[in-house]
Amino acid sequence: MNWRRKFMAANTTIKEKVQIIALEILAEHQEGVRYSELRREILEKDSSLSQNTVGHLIRKLPDDLPDEVYKPDRGLFRLTKFKEDTDGQETQQGIKNTIKKIDEESFYKPFAEYLTEDLEECTKAIPLGGNIFQDKWGTPDVIGVRKSRESAVIKFPTEIVVAEIKTDSNGLITAFGQACAYSIFSHKAYIVVPNDSREEDVSRLDTLCMHFGLGLILFNCHSPEDPDFQIRVRAIKHDPDMFWVNKNLKIIEDKLF
């Protein structure tokens, strides 16, 4: 019996109605559904329900139906039957992305332009990558400098901005570690990752970036012509170690300044 016919039963409570609709919606979304979206869809299916009541009952779903619903991340609801399927799907998706992914270098120049023109975090930014700094801690994919304009009334100290770009959604942890390492010689560091990465992974990275002051940007990793960079967390300025700033920037001084 589907949920619409079950609603016709006289003894169906509001709580049961919400649960039935919620389960129906979650069954259509193997990756899970965010709280606000789930509430919106439930209210669309039954406009007689109260928004506050629906919201309250959604929050209780994992407690009321622990064998059927769980939260893989804050604000995200998923059917428990999809736990193993999603893990397997993630592996397959990782393989798929590896096969179809475009070289990261194709996005270095577009992101350098995004840093200067859209975010205006830099007055000049250049593609880098490779092993230019020649150490095991890595080299940023893009590095930029923000300097005061000659016409500025009040001048500010020069700032260094770096970015680590990943086209493989399986490399999010690596990207985070590299961005943290780059913070030693930069004032701001950004992580740039595919917008089709798993939502719970992006959410965790979002939290880590806010905690460590890193910036997070999502983009379309399949289109260098139109990467559609979207900022999710803006990097927070901090003071780097000037020994490492001078050590690394001396290597690219002619390119960056």
LINMO-V599138 format. One record per pair of residues at least 24 apart in sequence whose C-alpha atoms are under 8 Angstrom apart, sorted by the first residue. I is the first residue (numbers start at 1). GAP is how many residues later the second one is. D is the distance in whole Angstrom. If there is no record, write none. Layout:
i: {I	I}
gap: {GAP	GAP}
d: {D	D}
//
This chain:
i: {14	15	18	18	18	18	19	19	19	21	22	23	26	26	26	27	29	30	30	30	30	31	31	31	32	32	32	32	33	33	33	34	34	34	35	35	35	35	72	73	73	76	90	94	94	94	97	97	98	101	101	101	101	102	102	102	103	104	104	104	105	105	106	107	107	107	108	108	108	109	110	110	111	111	112	112	112	114	115	121	121	122	122	122	123	124	125	126	126	132	133	133	137	137	137	138	139	140	140	141	144	145	159	159	159	160	160	160	160	161	161	161	161	161	162	162	162	162	163	163	163	163	164	164	164	164	165	165	165	166	166	166	167	167	167	168	168	169	169	169	169	169	172	172	176	179	180	183	184	184	184	184	185	185	185	185	185	185	186	186	186	187	187	187	187	188	188	188	188	188	188	189	189	189	190	190	190	190	190	191	191	191	192	192	192	192	193	193	193	193	194	194	194	194	195	195	195	196	206	206	209	209	213}
gap: {35	42	24	36	39	40	38	39	42	24	36	56	51	52	53	52	49	48	49	52	56	47	51	55	44	45	46	47	43	44	45	41	42	43	24	40	41	42	128	127	130	124	108	74	75	76	71	72	70	66	67	120	121	65	119	120	64	61	62	63	24	36	118	58	117	120	33	34	57	33	114	117	31	118	30	31	32	115	29	25	40	24	25	39	24	132	131	129	130	119	115	118	41	44	45	40	43	24	42	24	112	111	27	28	29	25	26	27	28	25	26	27	28	29	24	26	27	28	26	27	28	29	25	26	27	28	26	27	28	26	27	28	26	27	54	25	26	24	25	27	28	29	29	33	29	35	34	57	56	57	60	61	55	56	57	59	60	63	53	54	59	50	51	52	53	26	27	47	48	49	50	25	26	46	24	25	26	27	45	24	25	26	24	25	26	27	24	25	26	28	24	25	26	27	24	25	26	24	26	27	24	26	24}
d: {8	7	7	7	7	8	8	8	7	8	8	8	8	6	6	7	8	7	8	6	7	7	8	7	6	5	4	7	6	5	7	6	4	6	8	5	6	7	7	6	8	8	8	7	7	6	6	8	6	6	7	7	7	7	7	6	7	7	6	6	8	8	6	8	6	8	6	6	8	8	7	8	8	8	6	8	7	8	8	7	7	4	8	7	6	7	7	8	7	8	6	7	7	7	8	7	8	6	7	6	7	7	7	6	8	8	5	5	7	6	6	5	6	8	7	6	5	6	6	5	6	7	8	6	5	6	6	5	6	6	5	7	6	6	5	8	7	7	6	8	5	8	8	8	8	8	8	7	5	6	7	8	5	6	7	5	4	8	8	6	7	5	5	6	6	7	8	6	6	5	7	5	6	6	6	4	6	7	6	6	5	6	6	5	6	7	6	5	6	8	6	5	6	5	5	6	8	8	8	7	7	8	8}
//
